[in-house]
């Protein structure tokens, strides 16, 4: 069995409880809102979209975050 990995924001990327997934996703969304640099992997996991879809998002802060990665 492969050990879980940790994303750039410290969210364990293995099987998580729904409340843990929600908390991590909310954290990532808050960091995007505040303009804190994030990894593209965290954005893909949180928004459940490919980078090209994220780059075309309605949210200008999300688009800027994707452009910076």
SULNORRA-V504141 format. One record per backbone hydrogen bond with DSSP energy under -0.5 kcal/mol. NH is the residue of the N-H (numbers start at 1). CO is the residue of the C=O. If there is no record, write none. Layout:
((NH & CO) (NH & CO))
This chain:
((7 & 11) (10 & 7) (12 & 10) (13 & 5) (14 & 12) (21 & 17) (22 & 18) (23 & 19) (24 & 20) (25 & 21) (26 & 22) (27 & 23) (28 & 24) (29 & 25) (30 & 26) (31 & 27) (32 & 28) (33 & 29) (34 & 30) (35 & 31) (35 & 32) (36 & 31) (43 & 39) (44 & 40) (45 & 41) (46 & 42) (47 & 43) (48 & 44) (49 & 44) (53 & 50) (54 & 50) (55 & 51) (56 & 52) (56 & 53) (57 & 54) (60 & 58) (63 & 59) (64 & 60) (65 & 61) (66 & 62) (67 & 63) (68 & 64) (69 & 65) (69 & 66))
